[in-house]
Amino acid sequence: MMDQDQADDARKELARLEKGGYSPAALDYLNARLLVNEGKWSQAVRRLEQARAALEAMPALDRDGESFLAQTNVYLGRCYEQLNDPGRQKAAYERLAARNPSSSAARLSLAAVHVAAGRIDEALDQYRQALAFPDAPPRVHVDLARLLIVRNIQRGGSDWTAVAEALDRAAKAQPDAPEVMLLRVQVLLVQNQIDEARQMVEEARERKPKQIEFHTALAGLCLRRNDPKAAAQVLKEAEQQAGDSVELRQAWAWYWSNNRGAKRVRSARRSRPRSGQIPARRPHPPAGRSVRGLTTASATARERSTCGINWPVNHYAATICACSLDWPNSPCKSATTN
């Protein structure tokens, strides 16, 4: 009921359980779930902390009790994230990892906290531990590779061997993931191999013309070459080949916000977001907040800001942004090496 947003029915069921003498700790947890769904983070925390204290005070927990406690710590971490309390968020996930040492989700949750705080080495350590467990999702390889790129840029490093190896593992784990190719492109851009990066994107775009990321990446490379007209043409071709989409409209919004002086051709206007749908100004990423979910921890706004880039919130628009930046000479490099 809670997951299906049937709040009224859930409350009636909770009232019935309370009258029936159901476990107070379980009731606190279930009531907290309702409060989380309603965005009442502080009230949810009070309920969850009560449930946690009661469960931890028990001399021994059965399997169901351990599951309740684990989920309690998961939701506490999420609530403290919303309340901008990274210390308590980290503590919740550390408790989760301590009681569930073979859980990749616990490690990925801790990785998210470290990324949000800019602790790249600690986050990488958690990713590596997560990958040692059989339940680690394949996507973790992509996230690990992305974070290695960030660290290498931070350190002004020229040794990309570890990054290349991580990307190879990511490609094996998720052979169809466009992120792997896009990360390879970013590595080439950091090394100022612009022609090679463009060739890689163009080949990927030819193989998979319906993959919008490849179109937006190529448009970004055109902007990098100070060729907004070519970028606009690429985005128009994207609509012809991949169809209109929210993602393409967001890419157009990013394009127009960064090329105010460019000539607005009529055909491009048809692909622009309609009034009221997409902000005219550059979108701002959520400050210091990790992307939702335990398995995509590294793709966070904080990680993006670590690179010194005002990334667009949307991933597809982010590809046009990343590929348009002059990485070796941009604020990205200076910010990461300071």
C-alpha positions as CSV (number, residue, x, y, z in Angstrom):
1,M,0.0,0.0,0.0
2,M,2.8,2.4,0.9
3,D,4.7,1.8,-2.3
4,Q,1.5,2.3,-4.3
5,D,0.7,5.7,-2.6
6,Q,-2.4,4.3,-0.9
7,A,-1.8,6.3,2.2
8,D,-5.3,6.3,3.6
9,D,-5.7,2.5,3.3
10,A,-2.2,2.1,4.8
11,R,-3.2,4.3,7.8
12,K,-6.3,2.2,8.4
13,E,-4.3,-0.9,8.3
14,L,-1.7,0.5,10.7
15,A,-4.5,1.5,13.1
16,R,-5.8,-2.1,13.0
17,L,-2.4,-3.5,13.7
18,E,-1.9,-1.2,16.6
19,K,-5.1,-2.3,18.2
20,G,-4.1,-5.9,17.6
21,G,-0.9,-5.4,19.7
22,Y,1.5,-5.4,16.8
23,S,5.2,-4.7,17.6
24,P,5.7,-1.0,18.5
25,A,9.1,-1.0,16.6
26,A,7.5,-2.3,13.5
27,L,4.6,0.2,13.8
28,D,7.2,3.0,14.1
29,Y,9.0,1.8,11.0
30,L,5.8,1.5,9.0
31,N,4.5,4.9,10.1
32,A,7.9,6.4,9.1
33,R,7.5,4.9,5.7
34,L,4.3,6.8,5.3
35,L,6.0,10.0,6.4
36,V,8.9,9.5,4.0
37,N,6.4,9.1,1.1
38,E,4.9,12.5,2.2
39,G,8.3,14.2,2.4
40,K,8.0,14.7,6.2
41,W,11.6,13.9,6.9
42,S,12.0,15.2,10.4
43,Q,8.9,13.3,11.6
44,A,10.0,10.2,9.8
45,V,13.4,10.4,11.5
46,R,11.8,10.5,15.0
47,R,9.8,7.4,14.2
48,L,12.8,5.6,12.6
49,E,15.1,6.4,15.5
50,Q,12.5,5.0,17.9
51,A,12.3,1.9,15.9
52,R,16.1,1.5,15.7
53,A,16.5,2.0,19.5
54,A,13.9,-0.6,20.2
55,L,15.3,-3.1,17.7
56,E,18.9,-2.7,18.9
57,A,17.8,-3.1,22.5
58,M,16.6,-6.6,21.8
59,P,19.0,-9.3,22.9
60,A,18.7,-11.2,19.7
61,L,17.0,-10.5,16.4
62,D,15.5,-13.0,14.1
63,R,15.8,-12.7,10.3
64,D,12.7,-10.5,10.1
65,G,14.0,-8.3,12.9
66,E,17.4,-7.9,11.1
67,S,15.6,-7.0,7.9
68,F,13.5,-4.3,9.7
69,L,16.7,-2.9,11.3
70,A,18.5,-2.8,8.0
71,Q,15.6,-1.0,6.2
72,T,15.4,1.4,9.2
73,N,19.0,2.4,8.7
74,V,18.5,2.7,4.9
75,Y,15.5,5.1,5.4
76,L,17.4,7.0,8.1
77,G,20.2,7.6,5.7
78,R,17.8,8.9,3.1
79,C,16.0,11.1,5.5
80,Y,19.3,12.6,6.9
81,E,20.3,13.2,3.3
82,Q,17.1,15.2,2.7
83,L,17.8,17.1,6.0
84,N,21.3,17.9,4.9
85,D,22.9,16.1,7.8
86,P,25.8,14.1,6.3
87,G,27.2,13.1,9.6
88,R,24.1,11.2,10.7
89,Q,23.6,10.0,7.2
90,K,27.0,8.4,7.2
91,A,26.4,6.9,10.7
92,A,23.2,5.3,9.5
93,Y,25.0,3.6,6.5
94,E,27.9,2.6,8.7
95,R,25.5,0.8,11.0
96,L,23.9,-0.8,7.9
97,A,27.3,-2.0,6.7
98,A,28.4,-3.3,10.1
99,R,25.3,-5.5,10.5
100,N,25.3,-6.5,6.8
101,P,29.0,-6.9,5.9
102,S,28.2,-8.8,2.7
103,S,25.7,-6.3,1.4
104,S,26.8,-4.3,-1.7
105,A,23.9,-1.9,-1.1
106,A,25.4,-0.9,2.3
107,R,28.8,-0.2,0.6
108,L,27.2,1.8,-2.2
109,S,25.3,3.9,0.3
110,L,28.5,4.7,2.0
111,A,30.1,5.5,-1.3
112,A,27.4,8.0,-2.0
113,V,28.1,9.8,1.3
114,H,31.8,10.0,0.6
115,V,31.2,11.3,-2.9
116,A,28.8,14.0,-1.6
117,A,31.6,15.1,0.8
118,G,34.2,15.1,-1.9
119,R,36.1,12.1,-0.3
120,I,36.9,10.4,-3.6
121,D,39.5,7.9,-2.3
122,E,37.1,6.7,0.4
123,A,34.3,6.4,-2.1
124,L,36.5,4.4,-4.5
125,D,37.3,2.0,-1.6
126,Q,33.6,1.4,-0.9
127,Y,32.9,0.8,-4.6
128,R,35.7,-1.8,-4.7
129,Q,34.3,-3.5,-1.6
130,A,30.9,-3.6,-3.2
131,L,32.2,-5.2,-6.3
132,A,33.5,-8.1,-4.3
133,F,30.0,-9.2,-3.4
134,P,27.9,-11.3,-5.8
135,D,24.8,-9.0,-5.4
136,A,26.7,-5.9,-6.8
137,P,24.8,-4.5,-9.8
138,P,26.8,-4.3,-13.0
139,R,26.4,-0.6,-13.1
140,V,28.9,-0.2,-10.3
141,H,31.7,-0.8,-12.8
142,V,30.6,2.3,-14.7
143,D,30.3,4.4,-11.5
144,L,33.8,3.3,-10.4
145,A,35.3,4.2,-13.8
146,R,33.6,7.6,-13.7
147,L,35.0,8.3,-10.2
148,L,38.5,7.2,-11.3
149,I,38.3,9.8,-14.0
150,V,37.4,12.5,-11.5
151,R,40.3,11.5,-9.2
152,N,42.8,11.5,-12.1
153,I,41.7,15.0,-13.1
154,Q,41.9,16.2,-9.6
155,R,45.5,15.0,-9.3
156,G,46.4,16.3,-12.7
157,G,47.6,12.8,-13.5
158,S,48.8,11.6,-16.8
159,D,48.5,7.9,-16.0
160,W,45.2,6.7,-17.4
161,T,45.9,3.0,-17.2
162,A,43.7,2.3,-14.2
163,V,40.9,4.3,-15.9
164,A,41.2,2.3,-19.1
165,E,41.1,-1.0,-17.2
166,A,38.1,0.1,-15.3
167,L,36.3,1.2,-18.5
168,D,37.1,-2.2,-20.1
169,R,35.6,-4.0,-17.1
170,A,32.5,-1.7,-17.3
171,A,32.2,-2.5,-21.0
172,K,32.1,-6.2,-20.2
173,A,29.6,-5.8,-17.4
174,Q,27.3,-3.5,-19.4
175,P,28.2,-3.9,-23.1
176,D,25.2,-1.8,-24.2
177,A,25.6,1.0,-21.7
178,P,26.2,4.3,-23.6
179,E,27.9,5.8,-20.5
180,V,30.9,3.6,-21.1
181,M,31.5,5.1,-24.5
182,L,30.8,8.6,-23.3
183,L,33.4,8.2,-20.5
184,R,35.9,7.0,-23.0
185,V,35.2,10.2,-25.0
186,Q,35.7,12.3,-21.8
187,V,39.1,10.7,-21.2
188,L,40.1,11.5,-24.8
189,L,39.0,15.1,-24.3
190,V,41.0,15.4,-21.1
191,Q,44.0,14.3,-23.1
192,N,43.2,16.9,-25.8
193,Q,42.5,14.1,-28.4
194,I,39.6,15.9,-29.9
195,D,39.6,14.3,-33.3
196,E,39.7,10.8,-31.8
197,A,36.9,11.7,-29.5
198,R,34.7,13.0,-32.3
199,Q,35.4,9.9,-34.4
200,M,34.3,7.7,-31.5
201,V,31.1,9.6,-31.1
202,E,30.3,9.6,-34.8
203,E,30.8,5.9,-35.1
204,A,28.6,5.2,-32.0
205,R,26.0,7.5,-33.4
206,E,26.0,5.7,-36.8
207,R,25.7,2.3,-35.1
208,K,22.9,3.4,-32.8
209,P,21.1,6.4,-34.3
210,K,18.2,6.2,-31.8
211,Q,20.6,6.6,-28.8
212,I,20.0,10.3,-27.9
213,E,23.2,10.5,-25.8
214,F,25.4,10.1,-28.9
215,H,23.6,12.9,-30.7
216,T,24.0,15.3,-27.7
217,A,27.6,14.3,-27.3
218,L,28.4,15.1,-30.9
219,A,26.5,18.4,-30.5
220,G,28.7,19.2,-27.5
221,L,31.8,18.5,-29.6
222,C,30.6,21.0,-32.2
223,L,30.1,23.6,-29.5
224,R,33.6,22.8,-28.3
225,R,34.8,23.8,-31.7
226,N,32.8,27.1,-31.5
227,D,30.5,25.8,-34.2
228,P,26.9,26.4,-32.9
229,K,25.4,26.0,-36.3
230,A,26.8,22.5,-36.7
231,A,25.6,21.7,-33.1
232,A,22.1,22.8,-34.0
233,Q,22.2,20.7,-37.2
234,V,23.2,17.6,-35.1
235,L,20.3,18.2,-32.7
236,K,17.9,18.6,-35.6
237,E,19.2,15.3,-37.0
238,A,18.7,13.7,-33.6
239,E,15.0,14.5,-33.8
240,Q,14.8,13.0,-37.2
241,Q,16.6,9.8,-36.2
242,A,15.7,9.3,-32.6
243,G,12.4,11.3,-32.4
244,D,11.3,14.1,-30.2
245,S,11.8,13.5,-26.5
246,V,12.1,15.3,-23.2
247,E,15.8,14.6,-23.3
248,L,16.2,16.2,-26.6
249,R,14.3,19.3,-25.5
250,Q,16.5,19.6,-22.5
251,A,19.6,19.4,-24.7
252,W,18.1,22.2,-26.8
253,A,17.5,24.2,-23.7
254,W,21.1,23.8,-22.7
255,Y,22.2,24.7,-26.3
256,W,20.2,27.9,-26.3
257,S,21.2,29.0,-22.8
258,N,24.8,28.8,-23.9
259,N,24.4,30.3,-27.4
260,R,22.2,33.3,-26.9
261,G,23.7,35.1,-29.8
262,A,23.4,32.2,-32.3
263,K,20.9,32.6,-35.1
264,R,17.6,30.8,-34.1
265,V,16.7,29.0,-37.3
266,R,13.1,28.1,-37.7
267,S,13.6,24.3,-37.8
268,A,15.5,24.4,-34.6
269,R,12.7,26.3,-32.9
270,R,10.4,23.4,-33.5
271,S,12.6,21.3,-31.4
272,R,13.0,23.8,-28.6
273,P,11.1,23.2,-25.4
274,R,7.7,24.8,-25.3
275,S,7.2,27.7,-23.0
276,G,6.8,26.7,-19.4
277,Q,8.3,23.2,-19.9
278,I,12.0,23.8,-19.5
279,P,13.7,26.8,-17.8
280,A,15.2,29.3,-20.1
281,R,18.2,29.7,-17.8
282,R,20.8,27.1,-17.2
283,P,19.6,24.4,-14.9
284,H,21.3,24.2,-11.5
285,P,22.3,20.9,-10.0
286,P,21.0,19.9,-6.6
287,A,23.6,21.2,-4.1
288,G,25.7,18.4,-2.6
289,R,22.9,15.8,-3.0
290,S,23.5,12.4,-4.3
291,V,21.4,10.8,-7.0
292,R,18.6,8.7,-5.6
293,G,19.2,5.0,-5.4
294,L,21.9,2.8,-3.8
295,T,23.3,1.5,-7.1
296,T,24.1,4.8,-8.9
297,A,25.9,6.5,-6.1
298,S,28.7,8.2,-8.0
299,A,26.5,10.0,-10.5
300,T,25.9,12.9,-8.1
301,A,25.6,16.6,-8.2
302,R,28.5,16.9,-5.7
303,E,30.7,14.7,-8.0
304,R,29.9,17.0,-10.9
305,S,30.7,20.1,-8.8
306,T,33.9,18.4,-7.8
307,C,35.0,18.8,-11.4
308,G,34.2,22.5,-11.2
309,I,31.4,22.2,-13.8
310,N,27.8,23.6,-13.5
311,W,26.4,20.4,-15.1
312,P,22.8,20.3,-16.2
313,V,20.6,18.2,-14.0
314,N,19.5,15.9,-16.8
315,H,22.0,13.2,-18.0
316,Y,21.3,13.8,-21.7
317,A,21.9,17.5,-21.4
318,A,25.0,16.7,-19.4
319,T,26.5,15.0,-22.4
320,I,26.3,18.1,-24.5
321,C,27.8,20.1,-21.6
322,A,30.7,17.7,-21.0
323,C,31.7,17.4,-24.6
324,S,31.5,21.1,-25.2
325,L,34.0,21.9,-22.4
326,D,37.6,22.6,-23.1
327,W,38.6,20.2,-20.4
328,P,42.4,20.6,-20.3
329,N,42.1,24.4,-20.1
330,S,38.8,24.8,-18.3
331,P,37.8,25.5,-14.7
332,C,37.4,21.8,-14.4
333,K,41.1,21.1,-14.3
334,S,42.0,24.1,-12.1
335,A,39.3,23.3,-9.7
336,T,40.3,19.7,-9.3
337,T,43.9,20.4,-8.9
338,N,43.5,23.0,-6.2
